[in-house]
Structures are given as structure tokens and as C-alpha cells.
């Protein structure tokens, strides 16, 4: 492929569409929250916006959008180590598109490092992807139709009525702003299941020479 690969090209590939669709179905069978085209597209958009606002080159924003769209593709194989599986699948996809090796290297490193169990912001692409992925907390992702059957993950996600990742380039602060219905889930429950994610976000922000802040219902907690 002679022209530079873009996220719009990636979105149209039948292999990508099928793998995201089936990966989301597999996670639904396991009781996980939504990981569909909505999540993939949102993470791609947010991650690109982070780098744009921080002044990175436009091509880097395109690369992180590609990484964001493909980051969960490994769920088609298995949930465990889906980041590493996804990186290998992305390698095959991008190699067939004849993307330059240095661009492929940054993308697959980001995908392979987005899981909180072992992921690290090894480059600025990975850092932006981590922040975008972990900021997608919202009630629309809950697939369990029975509120009485919610586990803590369903309850916390369903309690979040609004989420927004704010990038203050001048002050070098990245803030995750959440509005939570405390009648459904308390703030402490959020920390109980998402503490490791917030620590990961702090490392990712630092890799972009920024501080990370968490604001819930107008109160700064981090």
C-alpha cells in the first residue's frame, strides 16, 4: 500500500470488523462489559485527541487512533493476555498493508501494553492509548439487563452517568471527570475496582510529561 495507512482504512477491513464483533460477543458470554465498535471508536478518538492537544505530530495522532481502534482485537482469541494476542494480530494486519516497520513497532507495543495487569506506557502512543481506554467508564457499557444481578463492576459502570477526559495542555494536566450516581454505587466502590487503572493512568500521564487528576462529582480525589 503506497499511501499512508489511516484509521479509516483500518475500520473498513473485513477482518478487523469481524474480529471486533466476535470478540465483543465472546466477552458478553463471559459477562464482561461492552467492547464493541463504540468502545473501539471512542478510544481511537480520545487517544488521538490527547496527542493533538499536547502538540504531537499529526501522524502520531493517526497512529494512536489505529492502535486505539485495534487495541481489543485480541478478545476474539481470549480475554486473558488479549493485549499481547491483539498486538500479534495487528502486526499481521498492518504488515499486509505495507505500513512502515517503525510505525508498526509503536502500534503493537501500545496494544501489547494496555492491560493493567502488566502494561506500561513504553512510548507516547502507548501512554495515550492507556489513558483513553481506562477513561471509558459509563453505564452504556453494562450489558446485564437485570439490575438486581449486577456485580460490583456492573454497578460501578452503571453508576457513571458522565465521563470526560480533559487535557489541559498549558498546565500539563490530564483529568478524568466522572459524574456518579451515589445511590447506585459509592465513590469507594469505584476505587475498589479501578485503583490499579488509576495508578496506570498516572504513569501514562507522567510519560507524556503531565500530571493525572481524578474528579468525581466535582470533588478532586487525585
C-alpha positions, 0 to 999 in steps of 0.5 A: 500500500503506497499511501499512508495507512489511516484509521479509516482504512483500518475500520473498513477491513473485513477482518478487523470488523469481524474480529471486533464483533466476535470478540465483543460477543465472546466477552458478553458470554463471559459477562464482561462489559461492552467492547464493541465498535463504540468502545473501539471508536471512542478510544481511537478518538480520545487517544488521538485527541490527547496527542493533538492537544499536547502538540504531537505530530499529526501522524502520531495522532493517526497512529494512536487512533489505529492502535486505539481502534485495534487495541481489543482485537485480541478478545476474539482469541481470549480475554486473558493476555488479549493485549499481547494476542491483539498486538500479534494480530495487528502486526499481521494486519498492518504488515499486509498493508505495507505500513512502515516497520517503525510505525508498526513497532509503536502500534503493537507495543501500545496494544501489547501494553494496555492491560493493567495487569502488566502494561506500561506506557513504553512510548507516547502512543502507548501512554495515550492509548492507556489513558483513553481506554481506562477513561471509558467508564459509563453505564452504556457499557453494562450489558446485564439487563437485570439490575438486581444481578449486577456485580460490583463492576456492573454497578460501578459502570452503571453508576457513571452517568458522565465521563470526560477526559480533559487535557489541559495542555498549558498546565500539563494536566490530564483529568478524568471527570466522572459524574456518579450516581451515589445511590447506585454505587459509592465513590469507594466502590469505584476505587475498589475496582479501578485503583490499579487503572488509576495508578496506570493512568498516572504513569501514562500521564507522567510519560507524556510529561503531565500530571493525572487528576481524578474528579468525581462529582466535582470533588478532586480525589487525585 
